[in-house]
Amino acid sequence: MLKRYFRNRKIKKFLTIIPRTLVQDYGGKSEYTLGQVETVAKKVGYRDPALIDIAVAIYCCDEIAKKFGIDEACVKKYRGYPKQLNIPDYASAGSHVDMSGGHE
């Protein structure tokens, strides 16, 4: 239970920083390239392959995620993380992310 808490905390922090930096560096897009996502992750100090997988699944297109070796089930799971972890809206980074903040 404690392990899951710290894992989710690490993922939430990562998913708070990544979209802001993607938007700052590359503008608000619906999808980013693999190189852009990897560059931003390294720029903000993340090199953990599991976190890179999450960012690729969320911010890149399905084709890139598949080529990167992320299966469809994981892509679906990872794309649910922002909503599940209540990640705030940071502009229009990633078309697969619900950036509405839960407001309708």
N, C-alpha and C positions, 0 to 999 in steps of 0.2 A: 504494500500500500504506500509506504513512504517512498519506495523506489519509483513508483508510478507518478507520484506527486512531483518529485524532482525532475523526472523525464519530461512531464507535461510543462513544467515551469521553464525548462530549457527550450523546449519547442516553441512555447508562447513568446519568449524573449526573442528567439530567432525570427519568428514570423511577424514580430512587431518591427524589427529592424530592416529585414530584407525588402519588403514592398516600398518602404519610404526611400531606401537607397536606390532601388531600381528606378523609381519615378524621378528622383533627383538626378541620377546619372544618365538615364535613357529616355525620360519622358513617360507619360502615362500611356501604356499600350495594353492591348488585350492579351498579348503573348510576348515573351522575350526569347532570345536565343539561348542555347545551352551555354555558350561562351559568356554572355552577359550575366546569367545567373551565377555561374561559377566564379566569375570575376568579382561580382558584388559580395558573394559569400566570403571569399578570401579577403577582400578589402575590409570587411567588418570583423574579421578575425575568426571565421568559422571554417574549419577544414574537416569536420566530422562527416564521413561519407553518408551516414544515415540522414543527417540534416540536409545535405546537398540533394539527396534523393527526394526529400520532401519538397524542397524548393523547386526542383526540376518538374516534379509532378504537378505542382500548383501553378507555376508561372510560365511553363513551356507548353507547347501543344502536345497532343496525345502521341503524335508520330515521334517527336523528340524523346518523350518519356519512354516510349517503347524501345527506341534505339539505344537509350541509356540503360536499358535492362530492367525497367520498372514495369511489373505486370499490371494488368488492368484493375485488379482488385486493390492493389496498393495505391494506384492513382486515385481511385474512388475514395479510399480511406483517407489519404493525405489531403485531398481537396475538401474533406469535411472538417479538418483540423481548425481552420480559422473560425468557423461558426461554433464548433464545439468548445474552443478555448476562448471565445469572446474577444477575438482580435479586433481592435478598433479600425475604422475606415481611414486608410492612408492614401486617398485618391483612387484612381482607376487602375491600379496595378493588378494584372492578372484577371482575365475574363472569367476564370473558373472559381474565383473567390467571391463569396457573398460579402461585399463591402458596404452593405446597407446598415450594418450595425444593429440589425434586428428591428429597425423602425419601418413601419409601413404607412 
